Amino acid sequence: MAIDWYPTSLAARVAWHANFAAQAVIDGTAHGLTAGLVTQTGIDSTNVALIVNFIQAVDDFRQAVTAWKDLILEGPIGTALTTSPPAPVVPALGLGSLASIEARTRQMAAMIKASAGITDAILERYGIIGPASPSPTTPSIEGTALTASQVSLAVSKGGYAVVAIDSRVNGGPWVQIGVSMTATYIDARPPLVAGQPEIREFRAQGMLDNARVGAISPSTTVVTVP
């Protein structure tokens, strides 16, 4: 079964639009696009990257603020006062920027598909032909200790748009601590005992329609740094 060619993942849209714009420069005017539309594909590609990177920066900022809040409000006596994390800068969209990027891109894709002499090979180069639906694989996860008992998790989602993140501390029960739609997840939980290192294990499982499915990943173990 074929799936829609336009990426649902925001992260995947960055690379997709970069390729679409590059192909449009090569031969877009030979396949139904005007010169103005070819230029717009480049502007749209730049804006997709700016916005997706900003969204990631906002998510990282939110997690950093949570960790800072926990330190200030719930840290042990003697905890050094730290400054709040800097807020991400809102990107400025350049000249020629327009809203409705997905809708406009689909219109341009329809123009290309309707052009004379179009072939599946050309559509594949543009990324506007649906591939066969892949079967997701088991996710994987690797952890790295940060300071202040935080852990950075590198998440390979195995084809899932969303994965559940589980953890257990010092051999206790597994609990789901969150979900990840990106390749990085920060565990900013405070330690069970303030100022003490602890053993945290992590694992991941794919999610479809808000339900956990498929195999659970092998676990990764991290010793936190207070």
KAVEN-V680038 format. One record per residue. N is the residue number from 1. RES is the residue in three letters. PSI is psi in whole degrees, 0 to 359 (* if undefined). Layout:
BEGIN
N_RES_PSI + N_RES_PSI
END
This chain:
BEGIN
1_MET_134 + 2_ALA_152 + 3_ILE_163 + 4_ASP_139 + 5_TRP_338 + 6_TYR_127 + 7_PRO_138 + 8_THR_330 + 9_SER_130 + 10_LEU_319 + 11_ALA_320 + 12_ALA_335 + 13_ARG_332 + 14_VAL_307 + 15_ALA_323 + 16_TRP_312 + 17_HIS_325 + 18_ALA_318 + 19_ASN_316 + 20_PHE_316 + 21_ALA_320 + 22_ALA_318 + 23_GLN_323 + 24_ALA_322 + 25_VAL_322 + 26_ILE_308 + 27_ASP_26 + 28_GLY_320 + 29_THR_341 + 30_ALA_351 + 31_HIS_41 + 32_GLY_353 + 33_LEU_144 + 34_THR_166 + 35_ALA_323 + 36_GLY_320 + 37_LEU_324 + 38_VAL_315 + 39_THR_320 + 40_GLN_328 + 41_THR_324 + 42_GLY_319 + 43_ILE_315 + 44_ASP_318 + 45_SER_315 + 46_THR_317 + 47_ASN_323 + 48_VAL_314 + 49_ALA_317 + 50_LEU_314 + 51_ILE_316 + 52_VAL_318 + 53_ASN_324 + 54_PHE_319 + 55_ILE_318 + 56_GLN_319 + 57_ALA_322 + 58_VAL_318 + 59_ASP_317 + 60_ASP_321 + 61_PHE_318 + 62_ARG_315 + 63_GLN_323 + 64_ALA_321 + 65_VAL_321 + 66_THR_316 + 67_ALA_319 + 68_TRP_317 + 69_LYS_315 + 70_ASP_321 + 71_LEU_315 + 72_ILE_315 + 73_LEU_328 + 74_GLU_5 + 75_GLY_157 + 76_PRO_162 + 77_ILE_136 + 78_GLY_355 + 79_THR_132 + 80_ALA_138 + 81_LEU_130 + 82_THR_156 + 83_THR_157 + 84_SER_152 + 85_PRO_145 + 86_PRO_137 + 87_ALA_145 + 88_PRO_151 + 89_VAL_130 + 90_VAL_128 + 91_PRO_146 + 92_ALA_122 + 93_LEU_138 + 94_GLY_182 + 95_LEU_135 + 96_GLY_1 + 97_SER_139 + 98_LEU_151 + 99_ALA_181 + 100_SER_46 + 101_ILE_314 + 102_GLU_312 + 103_ALA_317 + 104_ARG_320 + 105_THR_319 + 106_ARG_325 + 107_GLN_316 + 108_MET_322 + 109_ALA_321 + 110_ALA_322 + 111_MET_316 + 112_ILE_315 + 113_LYS_330 + 114_ALA_356 + 115_SER_156 + 116_ALA_141 + 117_GLY_16 + 118_ILE_144 + 119_THR_165 + 120_ASP_326 + 121_ALA_320 + 122_ILE_316 + 123_LEU_323 + 124_GLU_321 + 125_ARG_323 + 126_TYR_343 + 127_GLY_26 + 128_ILE_32 + 129_ILE_131 + 130_GLY_128 + 131_PRO_168 + 132_ALA_142 + 133_SER_118 + 134_PRO_155 + 135_SER_125 + 136_PRO_151 + 137_THR_174 + 138_THR_129 + 139_PRO_167 + 140_SER_160 + 141_ILE_139 + 142_GLU_140 + 143_GLY_149 + 144_THR_129 + 145_ALA_134 + 146_LEU_184 + 147_THR_171 + 148_ALA_34 + 149_SER_15 + 150_GLN_156 + 151_VAL_131 + 152_SER_127 + 153_LEU_125 + 154_ALA_117 + 155_VAL_121 + 156_SER_113 + 157_LYS_352 + 158_GLY_27 + 159_GLY_351 + 160_TYR_146 + 161_ALA_329 + 162_VAL_139 + 163_VAL_148 + 164_ALA_141 + 165_ILE_121 + 166_ASP_156 + 167_SER_155 + 168_ARG_151 + 169_VAL_128 + 170_ASN_40 + 171_GLY_10 + 172_GLY_194 + 173_PRO_151 + 174_TRP_136 + 175_VAL_148 + 176_GLN_125 + 177_ILE_353 + 178_GLY_186 + 179_VAL_156 + 180_SER_134 + 181_MET_1 + 182_THR_179 + 183_ALA_356 + 184_THR_136 + 185_TYR_132 + 186_ILE_120 + 187_ASP_106 + 188_ALA_20 + 189_ARG_145 + 190_PRO_157 + 191_PRO_157 + 192_LEU_322 + 193_VAL_118 + 194_ALA_135 + 195_GLY_2 + 196_GLN_141 + 197_PRO_158 + 198_GLU_159 + 199_ILE_118 + 200_ARG_132 + 201_GLU_147 + 202_PHE_150 + 203_ARG_166 + 204_ALA_153 + 205_GLN_142 + 206_GLY_158 + 207_MET_139 + 208_LEU_128 + 209_ASP_44 + 210_ASN_14 + 211_ALA_143 + 212_ARG_134 + 213_VAL_162 + 214_GLY_186 + 215_ALA_150 + 216_ILE_140 + 217_SER_158 + 218_PRO_151 + 219_SER_157 + 220_THR_144 + 221_THR_136 + 222_VAL_136 + 223_VAL_120 + 224_THR_157 + 225_VAL_112 + 226_PRO_*
END
